[in-house]
Amino acid sequence: MRIKTDRISEIAALLRRETAMYADLHKIARQIQQSIVKNNIDQLGALVESEDTLFTRAENLRQERFSLLQNLKQELNLTDEEYSLARMLEFMDEGDARQIQDLRDKLIDSINKLDVVNRNNHVLVNYSLDLNGKFMNLLLNLGENNTVYHQSGKVKTANTKRRLLDKKA
């Protein structure tokens, strides 16, 4: 039994749409990276909202592809153990199988590129948060252990701790 041409066209179209969606996500992830580096919080917020919308669309496409492949599995009377894209390719003409495999490889490449940028963004955000924490610590402890010099030239440690932020207020 061979997979019908219209089914192969559906799979190909879905793979193309998913690949384009992940390419758009990659572009937004690069813009997010620039916003993190430039500390542009307003732009970062807008980009994250756009990214969330695209991720939802990408998930819908993934589910649509999964549903289509599930239907093909049933049409071909394959068990769950036999079910894989590699196995599905066996039911296609050589040219169609090559086309679907190429589209699958492009999709995987797009996802991997997005993953690399997202991992870098994660590192950048963590580094930024760490720096912000260190700066806040520095500011909050500003003036701690102030030394005072007397006329005799001897050092006397002040008893009062001056702080940038008054905790009593």
C-alpha positions as CSV (number, residue, x, y, z in Angstrom):
1,M,0.0,0.0,0.0
2,R,1.3,3.5,-0.9
3,I,0.5,6.8,0.7
4,K,-1.6,8.9,-1.5
5,T,-0.2,12.0,-3.2
6,D,-2.6,14.3,-1.5
7,R,-1.6,13.0,1.9
8,I,2.1,13.5,1.0
9,S,1.3,17.1,-0.1
10,E,-0.5,17.7,3.3
11,I,2.6,16.4,5.2
12,A,4.9,18.5,3.1
13,A,2.8,21.6,3.5
14,L,2.7,21.1,7.3
15,L,6.4,20.6,7.5
16,R,7.0,23.8,5.4
17,R,4.7,25.8,7.6
18,E,6.3,24.5,10.8
19,T,9.8,25.2,9.4
20,A,8.8,28.8,8.6
21,M,7.2,29.2,12.0
22,Y,10.5,28.1,13.7
23,A,12.5,30.4,11.4
24,D,10.2,33.3,12.6
25,L,10.8,32.2,16.2
26,H,14.5,32.1,15.6
27,K,14.4,35.7,14.3
28,I,12.5,36.8,17.4
29,A,14.9,35.0,19.7
30,R,17.8,36.9,18.1
31,Q,15.9,40.1,18.6
32,I,15.3,39.1,22.2
33,Q,19.0,38.5,22.6
34,Q,19.8,42.0,21.4
35,S,17.2,43.4,23.8
36,I,18.8,41.6,26.7
37,V,22.3,42.8,25.7
38,K,21.0,46.4,25.3
39,N,18.9,46.1,28.4
40,N,15.8,47.3,26.5
41,I,13.1,46.0,28.8
42,D,10.2,47.5,26.9
43,Q,11.2,45.9,23.6
44,L,12.0,42.7,25.4
45,G,8.4,42.5,26.8
46,A,6.9,43.1,23.4
47,L,9.1,40.5,21.8
48,V,8.3,37.9,24.5
49,E,4.6,38.4,23.8
50,S,5.1,37.9,20.1
51,E,7.2,34.8,20.8
52,D,4.5,33.3,23.0
53,T,1.9,33.8,20.2
54,L,4.2,32.1,17.7
55,F,5.0,29.2,20.1
56,T,1.2,28.6,20.5
57,R,0.9,28.5,16.7
58,A,3.9,26.2,16.3
59,E,2.4,23.8,18.9
60,N,-0.9,23.8,17.0
61,L,0.9,22.9,13.8
62,R,2.9,20.2,15.6
63,Q,-0.4,18.7,16.9
64,E,-1.9,18.9,13.4
65,R,1.1,17.1,11.9
66,F,0.9,14.5,14.7
67,S,-2.8,14.0,14.0
68,L,-2.2,13.6,10.3
69,L,0.6,11.0,10.9
70,Q,-1.7,9.1,13.4
71,N,-4.3,8.9,10.7
72,L,-1.7,7.6,8.2
73,K,-0.6,5.0,10.8
74,Q,-4.1,3.7,11.0
75,E,-4.6,3.7,7.3
76,L,-1.4,1.7,6.9
77,N,-2.3,-0.7,9.7
78,L,0.9,0.0,11.6
79,T,1.3,-0.7,15.3
80,D,2.7,1.9,17.7
81,E,6.1,0.1,17.7
82,E,6.2,0.3,13.8
83,Y,5.1,3.9,13.7
84,S,7.9,6.3,12.8
85,L,8.5,8.8,10.0
86,A,11.3,6.5,8.7
87,R,8.7,3.7,8.5
88,M,6.2,6.0,6.8
89,L,8.8,6.9,4.1
90,E,8.8,3.3,3.1
91,F,5.2,3.7,1.9
92,M,6.1,6.6,-0.4
93,D,7.7,6.8,-3.8
94,E,11.4,7.5,-3.7
95,G,11.1,11.1,-4.8
96,D,8.3,11.8,-2.3
97,A,10.2,10.1,0.5
98,R,13.3,12.2,-0.3
99,Q,11.2,15.4,-0.3
100,I,9.6,14.6,3.1
101,Q,13.0,13.6,4.5
102,D,14.5,16.9,3.3
103,L,11.7,18.9,4.8
104,R,12.0,17.0,8.1
105,D,15.7,17.7,8.2
106,K,15.1,21.4,7.6
107,L,12.5,21.5,10.4
108,I,15.0,19.8,12.8
109,D,17.7,22.3,11.7
110,S,15.4,25.2,12.4
111,I,14.5,23.8,15.8
112,N,18.1,23.3,16.7
113,K,19.1,26.8,15.7
114,L,16.3,28.2,17.8
115,D,17.4,26.0,20.7
116,V,21.0,27.4,20.5
117,V,19.8,31.0,20.6
118,N,17.4,30.3,23.5
119,R,20.1,28.6,25.5
120,N,22.3,31.7,25.0
121,N,19.5,33.9,26.0
122,H,19.0,31.9,29.1
123,V,22.7,32.3,30.0
124,L,22.5,36.1,29.3
125,V,19.4,36.5,31.5
126,N,21.0,34.5,34.4
127,Y,24.2,36.6,34.1
128,S,22.2,39.8,34.1
129,L,20.3,38.7,37.1
130,D,23.5,37.8,38.9
131,L,25.0,41.2,38.2
132,N,21.9,43.0,39.3
133,G,21.9,41.0,42.6
134,K,25.6,41.9,43.1
135,F,24.9,45.6,42.5
136,M,21.9,45.6,44.8
137,N,24.0,44.0,47.5
138,L,26.7,46.5,47.0
139,L,24.2,49.4,47.2
140,L,22.4,48.0,50.2
141,N,25.7,47.5,52.1
142,L,27.1,50.9,51.1
143,G,28.7,52.6,54.0
144,E,29.0,49.4,56.1
145,N,32.1,49.3,58.3
146,N,32.8,53.0,57.9
147,T,36.0,54.0,59.5
148,V,36.5,57.3,61.2
149,Y,39.9,58.9,61.8
150,H,40.4,60.9,65.0
151,Q,42.8,63.8,65.4
152,S,45.3,61.5,66.9
153,G,45.4,59.6,63.6
154,K,44.0,56.4,65.1
155,V,41.2,54.6,63.3
156,K,37.9,54.2,65.1
157,T,35.2,52.1,63.6
158,A,31.8,53.8,63.5
159,N,29.1,52.2,65.5
160,T,26.3,53.2,63.2
161,K,25.9,51.6,59.9
162,R,24.9,54.0,57.1
163,R,22.7,52.4,54.5
164,L,21.5,53.6,51.2
165,L,18.0,52.4,52.1
166,D,16.7,53.0,55.6
167,K,15.1,49.8,56.8
168,K,13.3,51.7,59.7
169,A,11.1,53.6,57.4
